[in-house]
Amino acid sequence: MKGGAVISGSFQGFDQTYLLAALKRLGAGFVGVTQLPATVSDEEILNLNDHGVRGVRFNLNRGGSAGVEDLVSMAKRIYDLVGWHVELYLGAESLSYLEDKIPALPKVCIDHLGISDSNFEILLNLIRDGLAIKATGFGRVDLNVEETIREIHKVSPDALMFGTDLPSTRARRVYSDQDFYTVLDVLGENEAQKVFSENAINFYGLEKTQA
């Protein structure tokens, strides 16, 4: 593998040492996403950016990140400073009160297909408006993975991004290669290629020659 994104786990909280060590070891072609407190300084954000971090994650499902009350202001501040996107780990039931906040975020994706099929029409509407969504963590979700992927892809072929979710901490089932083949079987080889690589290359700003 020549490139990809490394996501700091919720259990790591605001400790950046794990992510920075991983990015240093992996080298060029990989970018990171981390959790930050609302009180983070511009200096620390700039330092993380220099080390390859390109996104900030809000875990609204389990905590370990800044809270929803800081979501919009923090996302805009960081985007204006370094152009980072926001990643949201949430249960789709939260979309009923986040529906108006998410469109205000400069650039955003949601983890793990939204976890459940609650508020699925809200999710699809947000995807129509440019929301990206990760086809990850199939061992965490309470939904029909195949049907969810199929419906999201119909709405926007550019929205889905596949990932392993390894090491799958606290998941009911860890990643297996069958997760990869599930996407391939649902979408077919040509369309699945966008989900496996092209969409993430564009979203994370990766070099096409490296991914």
RAVEN-V139172 format. One record per helix or strand of 2 or more residues. SS is the DSSP state (h for helix, s for strand). FROM is the first residue (numbers start at 1). LEN is the number of residues. If there is no record, write none. Layout:
BEGIN
[[SS	FROM	LEN] [SS	FROM	LEN]]
END
This chain:
BEGIN
[[s	4	4] [h	10	3] [h	17	10] [s	30	5] [h	42	9] [s	53	7] [h	68	15] [s	85	5] [h	92	11] [s	108	3] [h	112	3] [h	120	9] [s	132	4] [h	145	11] [s	160	3] [h	177	28]]
END
